[in-house]
């Protein structure tokens, strides 16, 4: 499956760390868009044998294993087949709330709360 990864919200000091983590996951890079020659690509196009959810889970696990906990992996609601990495501490200011259990994101704290209650039933 072809999908995209947007790293434009990742700070410059963490880009190389995250790129190394991504390279640990079996995938085929297809294309990337560079802002300038000195800056690493921030928008990647991938071919992955599984679904976007499987890649999202693999990326989340790889980040955790490599102690990169300040970023959350989420699907971009405005771009189809696109994952985005967002910094955890800044999300509330952006009006984005993440489920503490599965990483799903919501536009309101109430939506997050209602969703998280469902995890207690499984």
C-alpha positions in Angstrom: 0.0 0.0 0.0 1.2 3.5 -0.8 1.1 6.1 1.9 2.7 9.3 3.1 4.6 10.4 6.2 4.7 14.1 7.2 7.6 15.1 9.5 7.1 18.8 9.2 6.1 19.1 12.9 9.2 17.3 14.1 12.0 19.6 15.4 15.3 19.7 13.6 17.2 18.0 16.4 15.0 14.9 16.3 14.6 14.4 12.5 17.7 12.2 12.1 16.7 10.1 15.1 13.2 9.5 13.7 14.6 8.8 10.3 16.8 6.1 11.8 13.8 4.6 13.5 11.8 4.6 10.3 14.6 2.8 8.5 14.3 -0.1 11.0 10.8 -0.8 9.6 10.6 -2.8 6.4 9.4 -0.4 3.7 10.3 1.0 0.3 10.7 4.8 0.1 9.3 6.1 -3.2 9.8 9.8 -3.1 10.5 12.7 -0.8 10.1 16.4 -1.0 13.1 18.5 0.1 12.8 22.0 1.4 16.5 22.8 0.8 19.7 20.7 0.3 20.8 21.3 3.9 17.4 20.2 5.4 16.4 16.5 5.4 13.2 15.6 3.5 10.1 16.3 5.6 7.4 14.6 3.5 7.9 11.0 2.5 6.0 8.6 0.2 6.3 4.9 1.1 5.3 1.5 -0.2 4.5 -0.8 2.7 3.3 -4.4 2.4 0.7 -4.0 5.2 -2.0 -1.5 5.9 -1.4 2.1 7.1 -2.6 1.0 10.5 0.0 -1.7 10.7 2.7 0.8 9.7 1.4 3.3 12.2 1.6 0.6 15.0 5.1 -0.5 13.9 6.3 3.1 13.9 4.7 3.8 17.3 6.5 0.7 18.7 9.8 1.6 17.1 9.6 5.1 18.6 8.9 3.6 22.1 11.7 1.1 21.8 14.1 3.9 21.0 12.9 6.1 23.8 11.4 8.7 21.6 8.3 9.4 23.6 7.8 13.1 23.0 6.1 12.5 19.6 2.7 10.9 18.8 2.0 9.1 15.6 -1.4 9.9 14.1 -3.3 9.7 10.8 -3.7 13.1 9.2 -7.4 13.9 9.0 -6.9 16.3 6.1 -4.8 14.2 3.8 -5.7 10.6 2.7 -3.2 7.8 3.6 -1.0 10.2 5.5 0.6 9.8 8.9 2.0 12.7 10.9 4.3 12.9 13.9 3.2 15.6 16.4 4.9 16.6 19.6 2.9 15.6 22.6 3.2 18.7 24.7 2.0 21.1 22.0 -1.1 19.1 21.0 -3.6 20.7 23.4 -2.7 24.1 22.2 -3.4 23.0 18.6 -6.8 21.6 19.7 -5.7 18.0 19.1 -6.3 15.5 21.9 -4.9 11.9 21.8 -6.2 8.7 23.3 -3.8 7.6 26.0 -4.4 4.0 25.0 -4.3 3.8 21.2 -3.2 7.2 20.0 -6.4 8.1 18.1 -6.8 11.8 18.0 -9.8 14.1 18.6 -10.7 17.7 18.2 -12.1 18.0 21.7 -11.3 16.9 25.2 -14.8 15.5 25.5 -14.4 13.4 22.3 -11.2 12.0 23.7 -12.9 11.2 27.1 -15.8 9.4 25.5 -13.5 7.4 23.3 -11.2 6.4 26.2 -14.2 5.0 28.1 -14.7 2.4 25.4 -11.2 1.0 26.2 -12.4 -0.1 29.6 -14.9 -2.5 28.0 -12.3 -4.4 26.0 
